[in-house]
């Protein structure tokens, strides 16, 4: 679902989807949450000076260095 959220700018009508909740996060960013079947994912969209989305961040995807304890589990 986080991919669906991240790709919202590619489908502008998706910005109006009733499952997406929007909140202002900063001067040039908004947080979005989408819930489906009881599962919620969140992300933050960042905008450039022209009002275009230039970055998306979500905390549910991360990478552990190969030598970390988390990677060895």
Secondary structure, 3 states (H helix, E strand, C coil): CHHHHHHHHHCHHHHHCCCEEEEEEECCEEEEEEEECCEEEEEEEEECCCCCEEEEECCCCCCCCCCCHHHHC
